[in-house]
Amino acid sequence: ALLHCRAVSLDLVEAFDRWHVSGRRGGMSLDPSYLVNMKDDTRWLADSPLADFLQFSEKSDPFFVVPSCREPQASPSNPMTATLQAKLRAKQSRGNQLPLQGPLLRRIRKAELVIMKESMQARLSHAERRPRPASAPRFGQAPPREAARPFVKDLAYAAAPEAAGAEAVAPRPKPTKLEKLDLGAYLALPWNVSESAAQELFERYIQRVPEALVQNTDTWQALEASLQGSGNDPRPVRGPLALEFFWLKRKDPDSDGARPSAETAEGLCVFQLQRSGGKAVGQLRHFSVLSMDFFEEALTSVKNLMFARLPVTSIRYVIWCREKGEDGKLKANTAVEDVLKNLCFRWFRFENNKGVRGKEMNRPRGEADPALPLEVPSLEICLGQVWLRGANVANVQKTVQYAGNLALAAGCLRALKGKDEADAPPPESLLDSVAAAAWASCKRSLQSAVFGGHLDHLLQHLTPMRLENAKSKETGERSSTALTCRMLQQMEEGGQELPEVMCQAVNEAPELVRRGLTQAALRQAVEGLNTETMVETLTQRNAKDGAFGRMVLALEWQQVNVLDENTFEVPVAAAARCVSHPHPLMYLATSDECIFVVAIPWHGLSVKDKDFFTTVTYLLRDATPMEPCPISSVQLFNLDVRQAVRPCNVDASPLAMGKTPLHVIDFSSLSVCTGRWMPGKLATESDMTAGVAAQQRFTLQRPFALCLWHNDMDELNAPLFASMVR
C-alpha cells in the first residue's frame, strides 16, 4: 500500500507540473494547495503503529524516502556535511526498509522541488501578518554602537544617484520580557530547575493529586518523551517548541511571598508551542490541581497565561480516557470535560497514544482573551534581487562585479536563461531545407519503429558517436564572477534548485515585482527597506525582461540559553578550521535540521566587500572538522544587518548574458535575537554548567560573519546567505 501511495503521488505531482509548465490553465480547475498539503500529510506515520516496523520521518517525507534508505548514498561535496549529518542521525538501527528503485530517486527529487515551490508560494501569499508594536523604542534593542549599517559599501554603488536609499534602516522587532500578568485567581510561577531534577520534583508533587485528575492528563512518561526524545525520534524537543513548567498558587495578599514547591503548590501546568497544519497552537500537555473544587478557576488562569505568552490562535488539551465506566469501557472524566466546555473548549478530534484513546479539545482565542503577543523568530532572513536586461538607465555608471548574494544571483540568471529557452523557436525551424528534410525523415523513421515494435532492430543499425564532455570544469580563479558562473553551470547541469528560494523571469518585470512584494511574509520582512519605490523605478527602466528572486526565512535556535535581555548563548553543533583563516568556524543548529548558522570571527582581518561572498564560500569549502569540538557554545547578542534597496550595473559579458549591461536592484535583511521569552523552560545540563565550562564558551565580537549553510546545497557547496556584522 505504501509503495502504491508513493507511485500515485509521483504521478499526481508530475501531472500537475506538466499542467503548470504548459500554461494552459483555461477550462481546468486544479488546486495547488493539494500539493502543499501533501508536504505534511505523512507526518502522522511516525507516531502510528506502523512506526514499530518502519522508520518514518517526523519531517516532510511524502514519498517515503526515509524508510527506504539506511545511509546516505553519495559522498558529500563539503567536508563538514558528513559531520553535520552525523550529529543529526538517529542512534538506533532502522530495522525494516521499503524498497526504492534507483530510477525513482530522480523523479522523487524533481517532485519534491515542485512541492517545495508551491509551498513557498503558499507561505508567501497566505502567511498571516503578525501584529506590530508601537513606534516607541523596542525592548532589547541593540545600543547605538551596534546600530545596523549597510554590509556593502562599494564606491561604484555609492556613486549611483539612486544609492541614497542605501542607508542604515530601522531594526526589526525584538522579543519583549512580559511584566507581571493578571491571570485571574491564580499565579503561575516557573520551576527554575534542570531537566535532571524535573522527574523527582514531578513525582513528589503528583502524589498529592487525586487519582481521578491524574488519569485525565499527560503522565511523566509522555512529558519525558519530549524532554529526552523517543524511540521514533531520539532528539529532544528544544528551542521555541520546548515544554514550559509552572507551579500554580492562589493569589493571597497575606502570603509570605515564598515560592511554591512540590509540597506546597496547588497545581501544575505544562504547555508548549506546537505546529499543526502550518499554524501555531498552544498544547496544554499537563494540567492538575489538588481538588476539583477550584479546577475551573485554575484552568482559567492557565488559559490566560498561554494566550498572553504564546503567539497562537487556539489552545488544545487532550482528555485521556483512562476511567472505567459502568459498562467496563474506558471513558473520559465527565467532570473535567464539563469544565472545559464551560470555558469554551470544544471537541476537535480523537487522539490515540499506545492504545489509550483521548479527546482533544480546542479553545480559539476570543476578544476577551489577552492580546496576541508579537511573534519574533530567532532568525529572520530576507533577500531580494531583480535582474533586468535591456534596461533604460540614464547616467549609466561604470559596470561592476556583483557584490551581493551570488547564490541568489545564479538562481536569477538561470531563470532568465530558462525563459530564453522557453521562448526559443523549435530547433527544426532553424534548419535549412535540406537539413529540415533529413530531420523530418529521421523523426518519421523513429516514430514508425516505436509504433511498429522494431525500435531495437533499428538501433542496431545506427552508428554511435562520442560527444565531447560539455560539463564545466572547476577553474583556479576565485573571483565573484567566476563563482557565479560556476554555480549557474552546476544548476543547469544538475537541474538543481536553491532551497527556500523563489526565482521567476518574465517580460513584465514591474508587474512581477509588484505581485511579489504584496505577498504577506515578504511585505512584512522588508519594512523599512524602501521597497515601495521599486515598481515605479522598474517601470521607468523600461527593461526588455527581468528576473525576480526572493527568499524569506524564519528560523529558531534549536537550543538557546538566555543570559540577559540582549545576550544569549547557542550550543555549537560542530566546529571547523581552515588553513587560510586564523579563527574557528562554528556551526549552530536551528529548528530546521538541514540548516545551520555558521559564525566566523573576523578579528584582525580585512576583506573587500565585493569579494566577501566569494571569500566566505571558499572558507566553507576548505573547512575541515575539529574533532572533538573544542567549543561548547557561542555567546551572541541581538543584532540587525539590513540593506535598503540598492541599484548597480553589472557587466553581462563574463556571465554569458550578452553585451548589454545588466541592471540589478537588490535588498537584504538579517535579524538575530533570542527568540520568544520562555521563563518556564527547564535548564539543560549545559545551561547549568555554563560557569564551569566558561573556558569553552566563545564570545563573538564585531566584526564577524554569519552564514546560512543548507545541507541541500551541498552539491553547489556554497552558503545560502552570508552577511558581515560590523
N, C-alpha and C positions, 0 to 999 in steps of 0.2 A: 504494500500500500504506500509506503514512504517513497519507494522508487517511482511508482506511478505518479504520485503527487509531484515529485521533482520534475519528471518529464512533462507533465501537463503545465506546470508553472513556467518551465522554459519556453514551451511553445507559445504560451499566452504572452510572455514578455517580448519575445521575438516578433509576434504578430503585431503587438502594439507599436514596437519600434519601426516596423515597416510602414505601418499606417501613419506614424508621426513623420517619418522622413519623406514620405511621398507627398505630404502636404494636402492630400485630397480628403479634407475633413467634411466636406459637404455631404449631406444625406446620411451621415453616420453619427451615432451618439455613444462615444466611448468616454468613460470617466477615468482620468489619470489618477484619481485618488485611490482607485483599486490597487494600483502598483505601490502607492505609498503605504497602504495597509499591509501589503504583502511583506514589507520590510520587517515587520514586527509580529506577524501573526503565527510564528512558530516558537516564540519565546516560552510559551507555557509548557512546552515539552520538557524543559529542563527540570520542572517540578512535578512532572507526571510519573505514573508508574513505569512508563517506558524508559525513564532515565536509569532504571536499575539494569537495563540491558545495553543501552547505547549512551554514549557521552554526547548529549545535546548541549548546545551553547545557549547561555542566557542572553547573549547579544543577538544582533540581527544575523540570521542564517537561514534565509528562505529556501535554499537549495540543499540543505543538509550536508554542507562540506565538512563541518567539524566532526560529525560521527563517521566520516569516511576516511579521515587522514590520521595517521599516527604521528608523523613528524613532518616538518617542512621538507618539501621535495627538491627545492632549489637552493643553491648556495647564495647567501645574500651578497649584494654588491658592497655594502658598507660593513666594515669590521664590527661596528657597535650593534648592528641589527640583531645578530645572533645572541649577543649578551642581553639586550633588552627583551627579546622574545623569551629567553630562558628565565628571566625574572618573572614573567607572567604565565609560564607554562604550568599547568596543573601537575601536582606531585604524584597523584595516584595514577595507576595504569588505566588505560582507556577501555579495556575489555573488548567487546564485540565491535565490529565495524560494518558500515554499509558499503557495498561495492560501488566504486566510482571509476568509470572508464576514462582513460586519458583524453579522448576526443571531446568529452563533455566539459573538461576544465575550461577551455577557451570559450565555449558557449556560456558557461556559468559566469565567467568573468565579465563578458560583454553584457549579460543580462543584469548583473549586479550594478554595472555602471549606468544602465538605463534607469534602474530603480533609484539609484543614488541621485541622478539628475532630477527625476520627478520629485523626490523627497526634498531636495534643495529648493526647487521651485515652490513647493507647497509651504516649506518653512519660511521662505522669504515673503510669500504672498499672504499667508494666513497667521503669522505669528502675532500673538496678542501684544498690544502696546503696553509696556509696563508704566506705572504711574511715575510722574516726575516730582522731585522735591522742589521746595521753594527756591527762589534765586539767592537766598541767603547763603553765606559760606557753609560748605558741607562739612559734616563731622568727619574727621580722619583725613582731611585734605592735606596734601604734602605742603611743607613750608615753602616760602617764596624761593629759597635757593634751589628747590627741587622742581621749579616750575617747568612745564612742558616746553619743548623747543623743537624746531624742525630738525629732523635727523639728517637731511641732505642740505648742504649749504654750498652748492656749486656756483661758481661765478657765471657760468653760462645760463643757469636758471635765474639767478638774481638779476641778470641783465635784461631779461624779458620784462616788458611793461606789465604783463599780467601777473608777475611773480609777487605783486604786493600782497596777494592773499596768503602767501606762504609765511605767515607769522605764527607766533605762539597762540594756541587756541585754548579755550576753557577745558578743564579736565572733565572726565566722565564722573558720574556719581559714585560715591564710595559708601560702604555699609555703615550704618549708624548703630551705636550701642543704645538699646532702649532703656529708658529710665524706669523707675518703678511703675508697674502696671496695676490698674484697678481691675482685678479679675473677678470680683464678687466676694462671696463669703469666705473663700479660702485663698491662702498664699501658696505659691509654687516656688520651692527653693531647690536649686540644683544640688546634685550629690557631691561633686568635687572630690571624687575618688578615682583610683586607677582601675583598669579593666580586671586586673588580677584580684582586686578586693571586692569586685562587684557581686560575685556569686554568693560569697559568705554573707554580705550585707543583705542581699535579696532574701536568702533563706531564713535569716533571723527575723526579718520583717514578716514574711509570708505566713509564718507560724501563728501570727496574731489575727489573721484574716479568716472570716468564716469560710468553710469549705464550699458553700454554695456560690460564693463570689469568686473563689479561686478557679473553679472549674469553667467559668464562662469566658475567661480571658487567656492570653498567651502565657505559657509557663516559662520557667527559666531556660529549658531546653530549646524552645523556639527563639528566645532572645539571644542565646549563646550562639546559635547558627549564624546570626547576623554579625555578632561580635568577633567570632573566631573563624567563620567560614563553615561550609557544609561539605558533604561528600560530593555534591554536584559541582560546587564552586568553592574551593578551599580559601579563596581570598576574602578577608573580612570586609564588611561594608564600612568605607571610610568617607571622608570629605563631607559634603552637604547632605548626603543620604544616611549619615551615621545616626545611631539611636541617641536620644536625649532622655536622661533620667531626672525626675523631680519628685521631692517629697511634698506632700500636701499637709497644710497646717491651717486650722481655722484662725481667722483674724481675732485677736484678743487684745484690747488696749491695755489690759493689766498684765500681759505676758512679760516674762523676764528677758525676752529677746534671745533666748538660747535657740540655737539651730536644732531642728528635729533630727532624730536618729532612728535607727531601726526599731528601737524600743519605745519611742515617743511619737513617731509620725502617725498621723491619722489616715493617710492614704498615700498611694504611689501612682504615678503615671509615667509611661514610657512611650514616646512617639518618634516618628521620623518622617522626613520628606521622601515621597516616592513618585516615580514617573509612571503614569498609566495612560496608554493610548496617546502619548505625546503631551499630556497635561500633567501639571504638578498637583498632587493631592497630599493631604496630611493623613498619615496612617497612625491611629492610636493603637499601639501594639499591646499595651498592658494598662489596665485601669482597675484599681481595687481600693476599697476603703474598709474601715473596721466594722461598719454597721450599715445596713440597708437604709437606716433612718435618714442619713444625710448623703446618700448616693447621688441624688439628683443635684443637690447644691454643689457638691464637689465636682461632678461632671460638667456642670455649667461653667465653673471656674477653669477647668481644663480646656473646655471648648474655646473660651475667651483667650486663654494662653496660646493655644495653637493658631487661632486666627490672627492674633497680634504678632506672632513671631514668624509664621511660615507664609511665604508668598503663594498661597494655594486658594483655589476656588471652592474646595469642599474638604470635609473630614470624613474618614471612613473608620469603622470599628467592626470587628468580627466577633459575634457571639457564638462561641463553640458549644456544640450540642453534646454535653457530657453528662447531663442529668437523665436518669431513667424515669420514664413516665409510668402511669398505671398499667399500660399495656406492655411494659418491659422495653419499649423502644427509647433510644436516646433522643432528647429534645433540648431546646434552648431554655434558659431561665426566663420564664414569662415575666417575672417582676422586673428584671433588668431590661427586657425588650420593651415593656410598657414605659419605663422611664425614658428610654431612648426616643420613643415615639413622641412623648411629651415635649422633648427638646427638638422636634422636627427631624429626627433621623428616620429615614425610610429605607425599606428593603432595596438592595441594589443587585445582589447576586448571591449564589451559593458558593462556598469555598470547601475544599477537601484537602486535608493535610494528614497523610499517613493513616487514612481510614477514618478520620474524625471529620464530621461534617460541621459546617458553620454557616451562619447567616451574616453576610456583610451588609452593614447599614451605612447609608450615605447621608451626610448633612451638608447641603450647599451653604455658602456664605450668604448672609442676609444683610439688609440695610442696617439693622440694629447691631450687627456684629462689629468688632474692631475693623478699622480701615485696612485695606490690603497693603502690606508693607512693601517697600521698594525692593525689587529683586535685582541684586547686583551680583553678577558672576565674578568668580575669582580672576578669570582671564577673559577679556573681550577683545577680539582682534578683527579689524575690518580693513579690507584692501579694495581698491578700485582703480582700474586703468581703462582709458579709452584710447584706442589707436585708430587714427584717421589716415586715409590715403587720398591724395589729390585735394588737400585742404587749401583754402584760400587764406593765407596768413600774411597780413600786412606787416611790413618792417621785419622781415624774416631774420632772426638771429642766426648765428652760425650753428651748425648741427653738432650734436654731442653724442657720446656714448650714453645709452640709457643707464641711469644710476639707481633705479628703483628695484622692485622685486622682479628678478629675472625669471623666476619660475612662472609667475603670472604673465609676464611679457611673452614667454614662449607659448603659453596657452592661447593668448590673444592672436599671436602671429599664426598659430596653427588654425585657429578659427577662420582667419582671413584666407589662408590657403585652401581650407576646406570649402569655403564659399566660392573661390575661383574654380575649383574642380567641379562643384555642382553646377556652376554657370557655364562651364565649357561645353562647346558643341560635341556631339558624338564623334568618336575618333574616325569613323569611316567617312564623315563629311569632309575631313581634311585631306583625303587621298585624291590623287588624280584618277582619271577614268580607268587606266589600266590596273592600277593598284586596287581601286574600288571593286573592279570586276573580279580580281583574284580573291579579294577578301570575301566577297559575296559567295563565290564558288566554294571556298573553304567552309564558310558558315553552313551552306546548304548540305555539303557532304557530311559534316559533323552531326547536323540535325537528323539527316537520314540514317546515319549509323546509330545514333542514340535510339530513335524510334524503331529501327529495324532490328535492334538487338545484336548488331555485329560491330560494336564500337571497339571491343578488344582486338578483333581481327584487323580493323583499320589502323589502330595504333601500332600494331606490329610492323606495318609498312612505312611508318614515319621515322625519319632520322632525327634523333635528339641532338641538340646543340647546347654547348655550355655558355651561359651568360656570365659576364664579369660580376663579381660580387659588388653590388651597389651600396652595401651598408657603409655607413660612415665610420671613420676611424678616429680614435682619440688623438688629438694633436698636443704638442707640448705647450702651446700658447695658453696663458691663463688670464685672458682679458675678459671683460664683461660681454663683449660682442661674441667672442669665441664660445663662451659658456652658454649664452642664449642660443646660438646656432646649434650647439651640440644637444641641448635639451630638446629643441624643436625637432631635430632629426630623430632623436630617440622616441619622441611621441609619435612621429609619423611612421617609423619602422615597426614599433611595437604596439601601436594602437592604444597607447596609454592615455589616461585622463588624470588631471590633477584632482585629488580628493578634496571635498568640501568647496570646490570652486565651480563657478558657472561662467562659461565664455560663449558669446554669441557674436556672429558677424552678419550684418545686413547692409542694404543700401542706405536706408534712412536711419543713420546713427542717432540724430537728435531724438527721434521717437523711441528708439530702443533704450536710450539712457533715461528718458522721461519715465517710461514704464518701469524700468529697473529701480529708479530712485523712489518710486511710490510704494515699493514693497516694504512692509512694516518693519522687518528686522533691520534692513539696510538703512531705512529712513531714520530709525532710532539711533543706530550706531554712528551716523555721520553728522549728527547735530553739532553745529559749530564749525564745520569744515568748509563752509562756503559752497556747498554743492548745489545750492538753489540757483546759482548763476550758470551752471554747466550747460543746460539745454539752450539758453539764449546764445551762449558762446559758440556751441556747436552749430547752431543754425547760421550764425554769421560766418563760420568757417566754410560752409557750403561744400563739404567733402564729397568725393565720389562714393565712398563707402567707409565703414568703420567697424571695429570690434569693441565690445564692452565686456571686460572680465571683472568679476567681483567675488568677494568672499566675506562672509560674516560668521564668526565662530565664537561661541560662548562655552567656556570650559570651567571646571572646578578643580582645585587641587585634590588629588586622591587622598592626601592626608596633610593636615596643617596644624601647627601649634601657634596660637595667637599669643604674642608676648605683650603687646600694648595696642593702643588704638591705631598705630601707624606701622607697626613692625610685627613680623611673623617669621616662623621657621617652616621649611618644607624639607622632608627627608630626601636624601639623594638615592635614587634608584640605581644609578651606575655612574662611574667616573671614567674619564679617558684622558690620555696625554697625547700631545702632538709635538714632534721634534722641532717644528718651526714656531711654537708658541710656548712661552715660559710658564703659563698658568694652566691649571687643570680645567677640563670641560666637564660640567656637572649636569646629568640628565635627571629631570624632576618629573615624576609621574603625574598624570592628570586623570580626570574622570573618564576619559576615553583611553582604553588600554592600548590603542595604536598611536597615540600622540604623546610626545614628551617635550617639555620645555628644556632647552639647553642653555645654561647660564655660562658665559665665557668672560672671565675677568679681563680687563684691558689696561691695567695699570702700566704706566711707563712705555706704552706703545702708541704708535700713530698709524693711521690708515687714511688714504684719500677716500672721500665719500663716494666717488664714482666707482671705486673698487671694493666697497665694503661688502656687498652681497657675494661677490666672487671670492674675496678673501675668506669669508665665513664658510662658504661652500667647501673650499679646499681644506680648511681646517677640519671640518666634519669628515671629509673623505679620508684624510690622513690620520684620523684619530685611532688610537689603539686602546683597548680596555685596560683599566688598572685593577688588578686582582691581587689581594682583596681590596675592596673600595676603602680608601683611607679617610673619606669624609662622610660623616653621618648625616649632616643636614646643612642647608644653606639659609642664612638669615637675609630676608628681603624686606622691602618696605613698599607702601602704597605708591604707585607711580603712574604717570601718563606720558606717552610719547605720541603726539598727534601731528600729522602733516596735512594742512589745508590744501585745497585744490591748487595744482601747480602745473603749468604747461611747459613744454620744451619741444624742440625739433630734433629728430633722430635720423642719422644717415641710414638710408634704406639699402644701399648697395651691399655692404657686408652681410646683411641679413637676407640677401637674395629676394628682396621685396621691391625690385625696380630701382629707378634712379631718382625719382621724386622723393624728397624728404618726407618722413612720416611725422605727423603731428601727434604728440602724446599728452594727455591730461590725466593726472593721477592724484590719488589721495590715500591716506592711511591713518589708522588709529590703533594704539595699543594701550590697554588699561589693565593694571595688575593690582590686586588687593587681596585681603584675607578671605574674602567671601562672606557669606552670611554669618552673623554673630551667633554662636551656639554655646551658651553657658552650661547646658545640661549634658554636653558630650563628655564621655568618660576619657580620662587621660590614658594614653598608651604608655608602655614601659619606656619608650624612647623619650616621651614627654617628661616622665617622672625623673629620668636620669640625665636630663639636659645639662644640669650644672656639672655633673661628674664628667660628662663627655664633652665639655666645653672646648677641649683642645681639638676635637674632631669637627667642630662647627666652623663653617666658612662664612664670614660676613662679607657680603657683596658691597662694594663701594664704587661710586661712579669714577671713571666710566666703565661700563661693561656691556656686553652684547647679550640679547635674548633672542633665541631662535626657536622655531617650532619644527620638530622632527616628526614626520609621519611615516610609520612603517610601510605604508602602501606606496611611498615614493622611493623605496629602496633602489629600484632599477634606475630611476633618474639620479639618485644619490645626491640630492640637494634639499635644502630646507624649504618648507612651505612658506615660512615667514622669517624675517630677520630684521632686527632693529638695534641701533646703538642707543644706550641710555647714558646721556652725558651729565 
